[in-house]
C-alpha cells in the first residue's frame, strides 16, 4: 500500500543531494514507520496518529540521536515529499547529552604514532592528526589534494559535501614524499594492494594496534586524533574561528566543545588541596596506570 511512498521518499532524498549515510539512516527510520502503518495509507494519517507512533517509539528508551532522527525522517516525507506545511509534534524530545571527546596529550601522540614502523600506516595517522581530518576524508584524499606550493591540503566532499582547505604540516610533507617514492600510488593518496581507496577498517585496525602497543589506557578511536588536533591548536593560541574553518564545522557551537577540554589556563590553577600542609606517610608504589 505504501510502496509508492517509499519510492518517492528515496527519490526526493537523492534529489536533495543527501549523503549516503543520511539516505541509509532516514530510509531505515522511514521503513519502521511504514511497517507500523502497513495496513494504512500514510497519506491519510492524522497528526495525532503520527504523534502516537513517535511517542511509542520514544518510550522504548531510544538514544538522543535516534529519537531526533526518526522524527526528522518522518517530517521529511510530509514536508518535503508531499509539500505540506511544517508541523511541530508535541512530544518530549530527548536532550543532547554533553559528552567530552577523548583527547591525547602531545606526548601521547608521539608515543602512539611515533613507534609505528610501517611508512604507509604512519603517514595515514600523521595526516589525520596534523590536518584534523575525519577518517572518511583521509581515504578519499587524492594525490592532487596535497598542494605543497600553497602549503595546504584540499579536503573535497567532506561532511555535508563541502570542500575546505586545512593545514599541510612540513613534517608530514617530507614523510609523504618518502611514502610516494616507496609506494607510488596512482590516484588516491593511500591505496589498497589492488588499487582504489585504502579501507577504513584497515586504518582502524592500525590505530587500535598502535594504541595497544603504546599502553595508553584511554577509550579512543581514530577520530580522537581529530579532536586532539583541534585541542592542541586551541592550547597553542589559535583562534576558535580558524579552528572551526579547518575542521569544517557549520556552527561555532560544535567547535566550542574543545574549550571544555583544553588545559590552557587550567594548568595555572592549583587545587585548594595543594595549598594545605598535610603530612602524609611516604609510600613506594609499583607500576601505576596514572
C-alpha positions in Angstrom: 0.0 0.0 0.0 2.8 2.4 0.9 5.4 1.1 -1.7 4.9 4.2 -3.8 5.5 6.5 -0.8 8.9 4.7 -0.2 10.0 5.2 -3.8 9.1 8.9 -3.8 10.8 9.3 -0.4 14.2 7.9 -1.7 13.9 9.9 -4.9 13.4 13.1 -3.0 16.4 12.4 -0.7 18.6 11.8 -3.7 17.3 15.0 -5.4 18.2 16.9 -2.3 21.7 15.5 -2.6 21.8 13.9 0.8 24.8 11.9 1.8 24.8 8.1 1.6 24.8 7.8 5.4 21.7 10.1 5.6 20.0 8.0 2.9 20.6 4.9 4.9 19.6 6.3 8.3 16.5 8.1 7.0 15.5 5.1 4.9 15.7 2.8 8.0 13.6 5.1 10.1 11.0 5.5 7.4 10.8 1.7 6.9 9.9 1.4 10.6 7.2 4.0 10.1 5.8 2.2 7.1 5.9 -1.2 8.9 3.9 0.2 11.8 1.3 1.6 9.4 1.5 -1.2 6.8 -2.3 -1.6 6.6 -2.9 2.1 6.5 -2.4 4.7 3.7 0.2 7.0 5.5 -1.0 10.0 3.3 -4.2 9.9 5.3 -2.7 9.7 8.8 -3.6 12.5 11.2 -1.2 14.4 13.3 -2.4 12.5 16.3 -1.7 9.2 14.6 1.9 10.3 13.9 2.4 11.7 17.4 1.2 8.5 19.0 3.7 6.5 16.9 6.6 8.8 17.8 5.7 8.8 21.4 5.5 5.0 21.4 9.0 4.8 19.8 10.5 7.3 22.2 9.1 5.4 25.2 11.3 2.4 24.1 14.3 4.2 25.5 15.9 5.3 22.3 19.1 7.4 22.2 19.0 11.1 21.7 20.4 10.8 18.2 17.9 8.1 17.1 14.9 9.9 18.6 15.6 13.1 16.7 16.5 11.2 13.5 13.2 9.3 13.4 11.2 12.5 13.9 13.1 14.3 11.2 12.8 11.3 8.8 9.1 11.4 9.1 8.9 15.2 8.9 10.9 14.9 5.7 8.2 12.8 4.0 5.3 15.1 4.8 7.0 18.4 4.4 9.5 17.7 1.5 7.8 14.8 -0.4 4.2 15.8 0.0 4.9 19.5 0.3 2.7 20.0 3.4 3.3 22.9 5.8 5.9 22.5 8.6 4.5 20.6 11.5 5.6 20.5 15.1 4.9 17.4 17.2 4.2 18.0 20.9 6.4 15.2 22.3 9.2 15.2 24.8 12.3 15.2 22.7 15.5 13.9 24.4 18.1 16.4 25.4 21.5 16.1 23.7 23.9 14.5 26.2 27.1 16.6 26.8 30.0 14.2 26.4 33.6 15.4 26.2 35.6 13.8 23.4 38.7 11.7 24.1 41.9 13.8 23.5 45.5 12.7 23.6 48.3 14.9 25.0 51.1 15.9 22.7 53.3 13.4 24.4 50.8 10.6 23.9 50.6 11.5 20.1 54.4 11.0 20.0 54.1 7.7 21.8 51.1 6.5 19.8 52.3 7.2 16.3 56.0 7.5 16.7 56.6 3.8 17.2 54.8 2.7 14.0 57.3 1.3 11.6 55.2 0.8 8.5 55.6 4.0 6.5 52.1 3.9 5.0 50.4 3.4 8.3 52.4 6.1 10.0 51.7 8.6 7.1 47.9 8.0 7.3 47.7 8.6 11.1 50.1 11.6 10.8 47.9 13.0 8.1 44.7 12.6 10.1 46.2 14.3 13.2 48.2 17.0 11.5 45.3 18.2 9.3 42.3 17.4 11.6 40.7 15.0 9.2 37.8 12.6 9.5 38.7 9.1 8.7 36.5 9.1 5.6 38.3 12.3 4.4 41.6 10.5 4.7 40.6 7.6 2.5 39.1 9.9 -0.1 42.2 12.1 -0.3 43.8 12.2 -3.7 47.4 12.9 -4.6 46.4 16.2 -6.3 44.8 17.4 -3.0 48.3 17.8 -1.4 49.1 21.4 -2.5 52.7 21.8 -1.5 53.1 25.2 -3.3 50.4 26.8 -1.2 51.1 24.7 1.9 47.6 23.5 2.2 45.6 20.2 1.9 42.3 20.4 0.0 39.5 18.3 1.5 36.9 17.6 -1.1 33.4 16.5 -0.4 33.7 16.5 3.4 30.7 16.2 5.7 27.8 17.9 4.1 29.6 17.5 0.8 31.6 20.7 1.4 35.1 21.4 0.2 37.6 23.1 2.5 41.3 23.6 3.0 43.4 22.7 6.0 47.0 22.7 7.2 49.8 20.9 5.4 52.5 20.1 8.0 56.0 20.4 6.7 57.0 17.3 8.6 54.1 15.4 7.1 55.1 16.7 3.6 58.6 15.2 4.0 57.0 11.9 5.1 54.5 11.9 2.2 57.3 12.4 -0.3 59.2 9.5 1.1 56.0 7.4 1.1 55.2 8.4 -2.5 58.6 7.2 -3.7 58.2 3.9 -2.0 54.5 3.1 -2.8 53.8 5.0 -6.0 50.0 5.5 -5.6 48.2 6.3 -8.8 45.1 8.3 -7.9 44.3 8.2 -4.2 46.9 9.2 -1.7 46.5 5.9 0.1 45.5 2.9 -2.0 44.9 -0.8 -1.2 47.1 -3.6 -2.6 44.8 -3.9 -5.7 44.5 -0.1 -6.1 41.5 2.1 -5.3 40.8 3.7 -1.9 42.5 2.3 1.2 40.0 0.8 3.5 38.6 2.5 6.6 38.8 -0.8 8.5 42.5 -1.1 7.8 43.1 2.4 9.3 41.0 1.5 12.4 43.0 -1.8 12.8 46.3 0.1 12.5 45.2 2.7 15.1 43.9 0.0 17.6 47.2 -1.9 17.4 49.2 1.3 17.9 47.0 2.3 20.9 47.5 -1.2 22.4 51.3 -1.1 22.0 51.5 2.5 23.4 50.0 1.4 26.7 47.7 4.4 26.7 44.6 3.5 28.7 42.1 5.9 27.0 39.0 4.7 25.3 39.9 6.3 21.9 39.2 5.9 18.2 40.8 7.3 15.1 38.5 10.3 15.5 40.3 11.1 18.7 43.2 12.3 16.5 41.0 14.9 15.0 39.8 16.0 18.5 43.5 16.2 19.6 44.3 18.4 16.5 41.7 20.9 17.5 42.5 20.9 21.2 46.3 21.3 20.6 45.7 24.2 18.3 43.5 25.9 20.9 46.1 25.3 23.6 48.7 27.0 21.4 46.6 30.1 20.9 44.8 29.5 17.6 41.6 31.5 17.4 38.5 29.3 17.7 37.1 30.7 14.4 40.1 29.4 12.5 39.8 26.0 14.1 36.1 25.9 13.0 37.1 26.6 9.4 39.9 24.0 9.5 37.5 21.3 10.9 34.7 22.2 8.5 32.1 22.9 11.2 29.0 24.7 10.2 28.4 26.1 13.7 30.8 27.6 16.1 28.9 25.8 18.9 30.2 22.5 17.6 33.8 23.8 17.8 33.3 25.3 21.3 33.3 21.8 22.8 37.1 22.0 22.8 37.1 24.9 25.2 35.8 22.4 27.8 38.8 20.0 27.4 41.7 22.3 26.8 44.3 22.5 29.5 45.1 26.1 28.5 44.7 28.2 31.7 43.7 25.3 33.9 47.4 24.3 34.3 47.9 27.7 36.1 45.2 26.9 38.7 46.1 24.9 41.8 43.7 22.6 43.6 43.0 24.0 47.1 44.2 20.7 48.5 47.7 21.5 47.2 47.8 24.6 49.4 47.3 22.6 52.6 50.2 21.4 54.7 49.1 17.8 55.0 51.7 15.4 56.3 51.2 12.1 54.6 53.2 8.9 55.1 55.5 8.3 52.1 54.8 5.1 50.2 56.7 3.4 47.4 54.5 2.3 44.6 55.0 -0.2 41.7 53.7 0.4 38.2 50.6 2.6 38.1 48.1 3.3 35.4 48.3 7.1 36.1 
